[in-house]
């Protein structure tokens, strides 16, 4: 769903058949500030801009996407027809709150990986109908998107592998069926499974819930035999262990928690005119 369509749907959810205040609102202009009541990282600018266009509002961004803010900071100034401003208030705040909360969650993980060369990836553990929006917030926080859906990479997880009798022939057949530029990733829970995945031609091997010592073994095997294969570590990633995992030599670390464990920051809108 493109940004404009998404914003229309979100606004419709709140306004329904029309904001009742708009029937009796005074015909005047108004201005408001979106104020931070906690610290965090801004995200949502792209979507708020689309909302402002839809609702005929003017914006002056004080903090932009990806920039940190502190309690008491003004994030953005909003002005326009009073009825339009108030009709858009909750939608605007919800967009900023949701996106900024994810970006705020992501950034410490990204900072922990600075100077390691290891990428932080998200997952498909997103809220229904919010994938593009939530993955946009991940990018603003500094991480990199994993696949957006089932159609942009062939990933074989344990559930898939349990249905495949001959992995070698399956991969050969897949190469003839999927687009030429599409990568194949195989989820592995052991060193032996990772080696097998490389042997059959996986482009990416995921070390799923492996301990650090086993990940190091996979990295060593890759370096000695399949230098072109990318390695991804996943499962139970925390701020406490992410540096140790990065030091094993993997190329990327993925975590669903950077989205689904984000805690909402606190923002409010204050009328100033």
Secondary structure, DSSP 8 states (H G I E B T S, - for coil): --HHHHHHHHHHHHHTT--THHHH--S-EEEEEEEESS-EE---HHHHHHHHHHHT-EEEESS-TT-EE-TT-EEEEEEEEHHHHHHHHHHHHHHHHHHHHHHHHHHHHHHHTTTT--EEE--S---TT-HHHHHHHHHHHT-B---SSTTS-EEE-HHHHTT-S-HHHHHHHHHHHS-TT--EEEEESSHHHHHHHHHTT-SEEEEES--HHHHHHHHHHHHHH-TT-EEEEESS--TTTHHHHHTTT-SEEE-SHHHHT-----EEEEE--
